[in-house]
Amino acid sequence: MKKWALLATALAMVSGSASAADMALKAVKAPPPAAFDPWDIAFGAAIMNDYVFRGITQSNHKPSVAAYFEPRFNVNKDLQFYVGVAGESISFPNRAAAEIDIYGGIRPTFGAFAFDIGVWGYLYPGGTCYAGAAFDPAGQPLSAECAANALLNGNVIKKDLSFFEVFGKMNYTVNDNWQFGITEFYTPSFLHSGAWGNYASVTGKWTAPSTTFGSSGVGMYVSGEFGRQWLGTSDSFYGTAIASPTGGGPFPNGIKYADYNTWNIGVGFTYKVMTLDLRYSDTNLSKANCNAFTSDYTAVANGSFSPINPTGVGSKWCGATGIAKLSFDLTAMTNLK
C-alpha cells in the first residue's frame, strides 16, 4: 500500500508541474499597436547677437530675436508636408518693422538621403521709400514718399523689399557622426530689386559621440557652409546717373550686382531642446560692392569706389563677424506628450 501511495503522489507532482508549465507558456494577447498620428507641430525661438543671412548682416550687427511655428503632416515615416511662419527682428535701410517668413514644402527621405523642396516668401512690412528725388536715374517718376525722404549718405532704398525664392536641399547622412548637404535657391527679383538671384552652397556637419560629455546629456557638433550668390541687374530705381572714378557707368537703367562667395564655420552645444551655436561668418564682397547691394544706411564715404558704386561710400555689413545664437526647438509629438 505504501508503494501505491508513493506512486500516486509522484504522478500528482508530475501532473502539477506539467500544468504549471502549460500555464507559463500560455500565449498572452499583445496590446494593439498605437494609432499613427500624422500631424505634428514644430516651433521654437532664438536670440542672437547678429542676424546674418548669406554672409550679410540683417540687423546692422546688433542683437536680433527670432521665432517660428511649423505645422507638419507625415504621410509616413519617409514623406512629410509642411507649412510655416517665422519672424526676425531686423534693421533695414527702409526701416521695415520686421522680417516675416511664410514658407512650405515637402520633405521626402530615401534611405540616407533627405530632401527638402519648397517655396520661401520674405515679407518686410512697414518700410519707407528713400530716394530724395522725384525721378530715378532713368527718368522714371517716383512716388511723393520717395521724393520726400532721403538717406544722409545718398543711398536709395525701396519701400517694399518683399520677395520669394524656390529652393531645394539634399542631405546625405554617412553615419551617426557625419552629414553632408547641398542647397539651391532661386528668385526672379532679390529683395524686390529687379535682379534675379541664385544661391548654391555645400554644407558639412560632424556630430560628436553621445558619450563625449559623459552622462551629462550635453551634445556637440561642428558645422560649416560654403556658398556662392549670383545676382542679375537691378531695375532703374538702383541705377547710377554718374560714372565711377574707377571706370564704368553711368548705369541709369540699373546696376549688375557683384556675385560673391560666403562661408561660415562654427561649433554648437546642445542640451535637451536648447542649442548654443558659436559661428564665424564672412564674404569676399568689397565695401563698395557691399554698399551698392545693401544700400546700408550706416555706410560712410571712405573712398570705396567700384564701377557700380560711384559715390565712394563703403559698407561694413558684408565683412567678417562672429555670431552667438541661443535657441530652443520643440515638436509637439516628441516634447509635449
Residue, then its C-alpha position, 0 to 999 in steps of 0.5 A: m500500500k505504501k508503494w501505491a501511495l508513493l506512486a500516486t503522489a509522484l504522478a500528482m507532482v508530475s501532473g502539477s508541474a506539467s500544468a504549471a508549465d502549460m500555464a507559463l507558456k500560455a500565449v498572452k494577447a499583445p496590446p494593439p499597436a498605437a494609432f499613427d498620428p500624422w500631424d505634428i507641430a514644430f516651433g521654437a525661438a532664438i536670440m542672437n547677437d547678429y542676424v546674418f543671412r548669406g554672409i550679410t548682416q540683417s540687423n546692422h550687427k546688433p542683437s536680433v530675436a527670432a521665432y517660428f511655428e511649423p505645422r507638419f503632416n507625415v504621410n509616413k515615416d519617409l514623406q512629410f508636408y509642411v507649412g510655416v511662419a517665422g519672424e526676425s527682428i531686423s534693421f533695414p535701410n527702409r526701416a521695415a518693422a520686421e522680417i516675416d517668413i511664410y514658407g512650405g514644402i515637402r520633405p521626402t527621405f530615401g534611405a540616407f538621403a533627405f530632401d527638402i523642396g519648397v517655396w520661401g516668401y520674405l515679407y518686410p512690412g512697414g518700410t519707407c521709400y528713400a530716394g530724395a528725388a522725384f525721378d530715378p536715374a532713368g527718368q522714371p517718376l517716383s512716388a511723393e514718399c520717395a521724393a520726400n525722404a532721403l538717406l544722409n549718405g545718398n543711398v536709395i532704398k525701396k519701400d517694399l523689399s518683399f520677395f520669394e525664392v524656390f529652393g531645394k536641399m539634399n542631405y546625405t547622412v554617412n553615419d551617426n557622426w557625419q552629414f553632408g548637404i547641398t542647397e539651391f535657391y532661386t528668385p526672379s527679383f532679390l529683395h524686390s530689386g529687379a535682379w534675379g538671384n541664385y544661391a548654391s552652397v555645400t554644407g558639412k556637419w560632424t556630430a560628436p559621440s553621445t558619450t563625449f560629455g559623459s552622462s551629462g546629456v550635453g551634445m556637440y557638433v561642428s558645422g560649416e557652409f560654403g556658398r556662392q550668390w549670383l545676382g542679375t541687374s537691378d531695375s532703374f530705381y538702383g541705377t547710377a546717373i554718374a560714372s565711377p572714378t574707377g571706370g564704368g557707368p553711368f548705369p541709369n537703367g540699373i546696376k549688375y550686382a557683384d556675385y560673391n562667395t560666403w562661408n561660415i564655420g562654427v561649433g554648437f552645444t546642445y542640451k535637451v531642446m536648447t542649442l548654443d551655436l558659436r559661428y564665424s561668418d564672412t564674404n569676399l564682397s568689397k565695401a563698395n560692392c557691399n554698399a551698392f547691394t545693401s544700400d546700408y544706411t550706416a555706410v560712410a564715404n571712405g573712398s570705396f569706389s567700384p564701377i557700380n558704386p560711384t559715390g565712394v561710400g563703403s559698407k561694413w555689413c558684408g565683412a567678417t563677424g562672429i555670431a552667438k545664437l541661443s535657441f530652443d526647438l520643440t515638436a509637439m509629438t516628441n516634447l509635449k506628450 
